[in-house]
Amino acid sequence: MSIRSYALALMSLIVGAFAACGAEEAPSKAAPEKPAAAAPPAAAAMPATPDTLPNGIVLALAHFPNKGADGKYNSVPGAARLEFLYREGGTWKTSAFEDPDSDTFHKTMIYDAGDGPRLLTLSATRALLKTWELTDAGFTGTVLWEKDFGGKTSRMRDAEFVDWKGDGTASIAVATHDMGVVAVVHPTGDGYEVEQLDEKENIFVHEIEVGDLNGDGVVEIYATPSEPNRLDGRAQKGEVVRYVAGGERTVVADLGERHAKEILVADVDGDGTDELYVVVEGEVEGKRGNQRIKSPVSIRRYQADTPADQGAEIAVFQGDWLTRFLMVGDIDGDGKNEMIAAANTSGLWLLRPGDDPNAKWEAKLIDRDSAGFEHASILADLDGDGIVELYVASDRHKEVRRYVWDGRRMKREVIYKRPDDRPIFTWNLMAIPMELIPKN
């Protein structure tokens, strides 16, 4: 399926999904606390945003700026686009860059191979892995890896950095569409070499994570192979697999008739060992435009010894079927990590484990009025005060928002409102140093 046809189907589905979810039961909340003897203290005012920040944000996009004869935006994509947000002189400012070699940037990251930080981008379609150096003349790109995988589409979909050879070098683990290729791109003295770990026809791999679940000091790669995307409610089978350098491919999460497009490997509970968190996408039924949620999206937790079919269900978002971003960080400065989930339509969720991290977690809404098909989000400390802020692309509202802890909750600030109604899919956000932001 091409980006254009996929986008057309996707835009139709989003409209139907928002309508369908609106008729569902509202997402469940944590049990209300017992009334206190005295009214709780009022939340503090939102901390003032510094006039100038040492870091900004880059957004990787697919956008559809073209209009038909009827004056409406159509499904013809524009060039792959990066947008930059940064703050100077008390004002949030924007700039942008486009690469005509492709029509989507699925992800952008900051990469330093020893010669200074550069942007790294993953593109579709063509499938391109590139680095970008910012000069006075603009960005100059270098192709690290380009490949036609031989299926209906060729897309670089996700990547993470990994010390795969154990020598302290940052290699790049890459997930692709649609031949199920998982590969590691290694820097060499005069270029890059590609080590392919997996390949299977008619398989999409959406997500890569890196971590050490068994605590042996050797990192593993985790990936989410599944059947191709289906937007009509039919089952899309998938699993989560693990790769170990020099070892075998192991299925660590067997999801049956369901699949995952988002996973997280992190030590959220603070026990010193990573855990695997798998977002099991919901099931819908009915015809497009009149679909209902059959099974809501859920999050399962796996440890190194958890059987593949026995992940512990720690959260369920009733009335929602997608959650494409999980983040972990200490949002309130108490020394403990929290998890934030950006669900499709039910909003932004704050999750905290209890005494038993395999039991249901406390789940509270940060913001019900935030939504997007990807709902790209990131925790980042742009102001350098040691406490992370939450940055969210609410594509449904054509806004980028900043959330800061005020002592009781996270407060919202809109830092960018799009100037037009062109369809936008924000695939990821990344914190970025000012030296990599063009001022155009």
Buried (B, 14 or more C-beta within 10 A) or exposed (E): BBBBEBBBBBBBBBEBBBEBBEEBEEBBEBEEEEEEEEEEEEEEEBBEBEEEBEBBBBBBBBBBBEEEEEEEBBBBBBBBBBBBBBBEEEEBBBBBBBBEBBBBBBBBBBBEBEEEBBBBBBBBBBBBBBBBBBEEEEBEBEEBBBBEBEBEBBBBBBBBBBBBEEEEBBBBBBBBBBBBBBBBBBBEEEEBEBBEBBBEEEBBBBBBBBBBBBEEEBBBBBBBBBBBBEBEBEEBEBBBBBBBBEEEBEEBBBBEEBBBBBBBBBBBBEEEBBBBBBBBBBBBEBEBEEBEBEBBBBBBBBBBEBEBEEBBBBBBBBBBBBBBBBBBBBBBEEEEBBBBBBBBBBBBBBBBBEEEBBEBBBBEBBBEEBBBBBBBBBBBBBBEEEBBBBBBBBBBBBBBBBBBBBEEBBBBEEBBEBEEEBBBBBBBBBBBEBEBBEEE
